[in-house]
Amino acid sequence: MLAAVHHHRYKTIGIDEPGIVNLSEMAPEWNWVSASFPDADRAWRHVSSQSIDLPLWFPRRTTLTRVLAARQAVALLGEGPSVLVTHGPRPAMYGALLAGRRFPHMRHLAFSFNFTELPTGIARRLMARAFRSVERFVVFSGMERRLYANHFDLPVTRFDMLHWGVRAPDVDCNDLPIIKGKYICALGSQGRDYKTLLLAMRRLPRLKLVLVAAPDNLRDLAIPSNVTVMTNIPLAQAMNILVHSRCMVLPLKHNRVPCGHVSIVSAMHLGRTVIASSSSGLDDYITPQSTGLTFPAGDDVALAAAITTLQDDPALAIKLGLNGKNFARQHCSEDNTVGFLRRFLLSAAAADNATRDRPR
């Protein structure tokens, strides 16, 4: 119903809704929030680098699949008034470089613009040049606006901060847990400091941790006996572990890491309390003693104390979990993401309409 109302709004003011070319590195069947838009089958196209089939031995295979996917996306832009929406900095770069030559006035929204580590040297210079043609960037924390604007010599006014907005994870707390007993958990791979977490768990031998991470996160780390490690498991299993945990711990490498938003929002939607490193990249999500607990990055003693605080105070854990859930409902919903995209498309459509009506 909401989609129909907005579609009518376009028509009422004499604007044709622009087509969308959605470029990402996600699965080919992933089409982001297209279901919230009318005529999505007609007006929405998704191009994924995963759909580019190259032999595994092919030199620079990942780079080439990104370039070829961007080339496909740019070809689709030529079929009528369109907006390019990219997900991640590299699709944004290749999309901007290839589209800029053919469509210098193209509308380009760079969504999910996030770096675990900022590029340097030639990569930074190439990205800085490409990103000049991007109309808007969407980041998931306030600190990233100025961080990326400064790094790529771009106006900070072109960066919008939007909370990571998704539907609550599709998991039922009544489903049987795949991990028996009481435990805390940690999930994710980007920007993580699992060395500090494992040191904290050595201080808490009576508590159990289930750690879901990538193998690279655990290289050269000694795993205590009270820690169960799981790698390369399906998302459904990871969410089962999260929903049945007592809390989730998010240890980050330092106090300016703009990572962990996906894990935090998932935990909040499920009512799980979050204990996270103090990081300016999380300030828009975690308010200490309100929507979670924090500890100084790299401080295993403080982390162990925060975990103990929750274990010893179940009422506090429940309060923080409920506060986090309410925060996620208000700020981190898919509806908020859809609303932002609608506003961007409306402004793009209005500009296209004005250009067509301008005297020649």
SULLINVEN-V745516 format. One record per pair of residues at least 6 apart in sequence whose ideal C-beta (glycine too) atoms are under 7 Angstrom apart, sorted by the first residue. I is the first residue (numbers start at 1). J is the second residue. D is the distance in Angstrom with one decimal. If there is no record, write none. Layout:
[[I J D] [I J D]]
This chain:
[[3 36 5.6] [3 37 5.9] [3 38 5.1] [4 38 6.3] [6 342 5.6] [7 17 6.7] [7 38 4.1] [10 16 7.0] [10 17 4.8] [10 349 6.3] [14 353 6.6] [15 349 4.3] [15 350 6.0] [15 353 4.9] [16 81 6.8] [16 349 6.7] [17 43 6.3] [17 345 6.6] [17 349 6.1] [18 81 4.7] [18 82 5.8] [18 83 5.0] [18 345 6.1] [18 348 5.6] [18 349 5.3] [18 352 6.4] [19 43 4.6] [19 80 5.8] [19 81 6.5] [19 82 4.3] [20 43 6.3] [20 44 4.8] [20 82 6.9] [20 83 5.4] [20 85 5.9] [21 45 5.1] [21 47 6.7] [21 73 4.9] [21 76 4.8] [21 77 5.7] [21 82 5.5] [21 84 5.2] [22 31 6.5] [22 32 5.8] [22 44 6.6] [22 45 6.7] [22 46 4.4] [22 85 5.1] [23 47 5.1] [23 69 6.4] [23 70 6.3] [23 73 4.3] [23 84 6.6] [23 86 4.7] [23 91 4.8] [23 95 5.2] [24 30 6.8] [24 48 5.8] [24 87 3.9] [24 88 6.8] [24 91 6.0] [25 48 6.7] [25 49 4.9] [25 50 6.6] [25 88 6.0] [25 91 6.3] [26 48 5.9] [26 87 6.8] [27 48 6.6] [27 50 5.9] [28 48 4.5] [28 50 5.7] [28 51 4.2] [30 46 6.9] [31 44 6.7] [31 46 4.7] [33 334 6.4] [33 337 6.1] [33 338 5.1] [33 341 6.5] [34 40 4.1] [34 44 4.5] [36 338 4.5] [37 44 6.5] [45 76 5.1] [47 69 5.3] [47 72 4.8] [47 73 4.3] [48 69 6.4] [49 65 4.4] [49 66 5.0] [49 69 4.0] [52 65 4.0] [52 68 4.9] [52 69 5.7] [54 61 5.3] [54 64 6.4] [54 65 6.1] [58 64 6.8] [66 90 5.6] [66 91 6.6] [66 94 5.3] [67 94 5.5] [70 91 6.6] [70 94 3.7] [70 95 4.8] [70 98 5.0] [71 98 5.8] [73 84 6.5] [73 95 6.0] [74 95 7.0] [74 98 4.7] [74 99 4.7] [74 102 6.3] [77 84 6.2] [77 99 6.2] [77 103 5.7] [77 106 6.4] [81 352 5.1] [83 107 4.5] [83 109 6.5] [83 345 6.4] [83 348 5.3] [84 95 5.6] [84 99 6.0] [84 106 6.0] [84 107 7.0] [84 108 4.7] [85 109 4.8] [85 111 5.9] [86 92 4.2] [86 95 4.8] [86 110 5.3] [86 111 6.7] [87 111 5.4] [87 112 4.6] [88 112 5.5] [89 113 5.9] [89 115 6.1] [89 127 6.9] [92 110 4.0] [92 113 6.6] [92 131 6.9] [92 134 6.3] [93 126 7.0] [93 127 5.1] [93 130 4.5] [95 108 6.8] [96 108 6.1] [96 130 4.2] [96 131 6.4] [96 133 5.0] [96 134 5.6] [97 130 4.7] [99 106 5.2] [99 108 6.9] [100 133 4.6] [107 135 5.6] [107 348 4.4] [108 133 6.4] [108 134 4.8] [108 135 5.4] [109 135 6.6] [109 136 5.2] [109 344 5.7] [110 134 4.8] [110 137 4.7] [110 138 6.9] [111 138 4.7] [112 138 6.9] [113 137 4.5] [113 138 6.0] [113 139 5.4] [113 148 6.7] [114 139 6.6] [114 140 6.5] [114 144 7.0] [114 258 6.2] [116 190 4.7] [116 191 5.3] [116 259 5.9] [118 151 5.4] [119 127 6.0] [127 152 6.2] [128 152 4.4] [128 153 5.6] [131 152 5.3] [131 154 6.1] [136 158 6.0] [136 160 6.0] [136 344 6.5] [137 148 6.9] [137 158 6.0] [137 159 4.7] [137 160 6.9] [138 160 5.3] [138 162 5.2] [139 145 5.9] [139 148 6.7] [139 159 5.8] [139 161 5.7] [140 162 6.6] [140 163 6.7] [140 164 4.8] [140 261 4.7] [141 161 6.6] [141 258 5.2] [141 281 4.7] [141 284 5.2] [142 161 4.9] [142 283 6.9] [142 284 5.5] [143 256 6.8] [143 258 6.5] [143 280 4.3] [143 281 5.6] [144 258 4.9] [144 281 6.9] [145 156 5.5] [145 159 4.1] [145 161 5.8] [146 156 5.5] [148 159 6.4] [149 155 6.5] [149 156 4.0] [149 159 5.8] [161 284 7.0] [162 337 6.9] [162 340 5.6] [163 284 6.6] [163 331 4.5] [163 332 4.8] [163 336 6.7] [164 261 4.1] [164 262 6.2] [164 265 4.8] [164 332 5.8] [165 332 5.3] [165 333 5.5] [165 334 5.6] [165 336 4.4] [165 337 3.8] [166 265 6.5] [166 334 5.5] [167 334 4.9] [168 269 3.9] [168 270 7.0] [169 239 4.5] [169 266 5.3] [169 269 6.1] [169 270 6.2] [171 239 4.1] [171 240 6.0] [171 243 5.1] [173 243 5.1] [175 240 6.3] [177 240 6.5] [177 244 4.0] [178 237 5.9] [178 240 5.2] [178 241 6.7] [179 210 5.4] [179 228 7.0] [179 241 5.8] [179 244 6.8] [181 208 6.5] [182 208 6.8] [182 246 6.0] [183 208 4.1] [183 209 6.4] [183 210 5.1] [183 245 5.9] [183 246 6.8] [184 207 6.6] [184 209 5.5] [184 245 5.7] [184 246 5.3] [184 247 5.2] [184 249 6.1] [184 307 6.6] [185 209 7.0] [185 210 4.7] [185 212 6.9] [185 241 5.4] [185 242 5.9] [185 245 4.0] [185 248 5.4] [186 197 5.9] [186 209 6.7] [186 211 5.1] [186 248 6.6] [186 249 4.7] [186 250 7.0] [187 212 4.7] [187 238 5.8] [187 242 6.3] [187 248 6.6] [187 263 4.9] [188 213 7.0] [188 260 6.3] [188 263 4.5] [189 213 5.7] [189 214 4.1] [189 217 5.4] [190 259 4.3] [191 252 5.3] [191 253 5.5] [191 257 4.2] [191 259 3.4] [191 260 6.7] [192 213 6.9] [192 217 5.6] [192 251 6.2] [192 252 6.7] [193 251 4.5] [193 252 5.9] [193 253 4.7] [193 297 6.8] [193 298 6.5] [194 211 6.8] [194 213 6.4] [194 217 5.4] [194 218 6.5] [194 221 6.3] [194 251 6.5] [195 221 5.9] [196 251 5.1] [196 298 5.5] [196 300 4.8] [196 303 6.2] [197 249 6.0] [197 251 4.5] [197 303 6.7] [198 221 5.9] [198 223 6.8] [198 224 6.1] [198 227 6.5] [199 300 3.8] [200 300 4.3] [200 303 4.1] [200 304 4.2] [200 307 6.7] [201 209 5.1] [201 224 5.2] [201 226 5.9] [201 227 5.5] [202 224 5.1] [203 300 7.0] [203 304 4.2] [204 304 5.6] [204 307 6.2] [204 308 6.9] [205 226 5.6] [207 226 6.4] [207 307 6.9] [207 311 6.9] [208 226 5.4] [209 226 6.5] [209 227 4.7] [210 228 4.9] [210 230 6.8] [210 241 5.4] [210 245 6.9] [211 227 5.8] [211 228 7.0] [211 229 5.0] [212 230 5.0] [212 233 6.4] [212 238 5.1] [212 241 6.1] [213 231 6.3] [214 231 6.4] [215 231 5.2] [218 229 6.4] [223 229 5.9] [239 266 6.9] [242 248 6.2] [242 266 6.3] [242 267 6.1] [242 270 6.1] [242 272 6.1] [243 270 4.9] [245 272 6.0] [247 272 6.0] [247 273 4.2] [247 275 6.0] [247 310 5.5] [247 317 6.4] [248 263 6.8] [248 267 4.4] [248 272 5.2] [248 274 5.4] [249 275 4.8] [249 307 7.0] [250 260 4.8] [250 263 6.0] [250 264 6.3] [250 274 6.2] [250 276 4.1] [250 277 6.7] [251 277 5.5] [251 303 6.7] [252 259 6.6] [252 260 6.3] [252 277 4.0] [252 279 5.2] [252 297 5.7] [253 297 6.9] [254 297 5.2] [255 278 5.7] [255 279 5.2] [255 280 6.6] [255 297 5.0] [256 279 6.4] [256 280 5.4] [256 281 6.3] [257 279 5.1] [257 281 5.3] [258 281 3.6] [259 281 6.7] [260 276 6.8] [260 282 6.5] [261 285 6.9] [264 274 5.6] [264 276 6.8] [264 282 6.9] [264 285 5.3] [265 328 5.7] [265 332 4.6] [267 274 5.2] [268 274 6.9] [268 324 3.8] [268 325 5.8] [268 327 6.0] [268 328 3.8] [268 332 6.8] [269 325 6.7] [269 328 4.8] [271 321 4.5] [271 322 6.6] [271 325 4.5] [272 321 6.0] [273 292 6.5] [273 310 6.2] [273 317 5.0] [273 320 4.4] [273 321 4.6] [273 324 6.7] [274 286 6.4] [274 292 4.0] [274 324 6.3] [275 292 6.6] [275 293 4.7] [275 295 6.9] [275 306 5.0] [275 307 6.4] [275 310 6.9] [276 282 5.6] [276 286 5.4] [276 292 6.0] [276 294 5.7] [277 294 6.9] [277 295 6.4] [277 297 4.1] [278 294 4.5] [278 295 6.7] [278 296 5.7] [278 297 6.3] [279 297 6.6] [285 291 6.9] [286 292 4.3] [286 294 6.0] [288 294 4.9] [290 323 5.7] [291 320 6.7] [291 323 5.0] [291 324 4.7] [291 327 5.1] [292 320 5.9] [292 324 6.2] [293 306 4.8] [293 309 6.9] [293 310 6.9] [295 302 4.1] [295 303 4.8] [295 306 4.9] [296 302 5.5] [310 316 6.6] [310 317 4.7]]
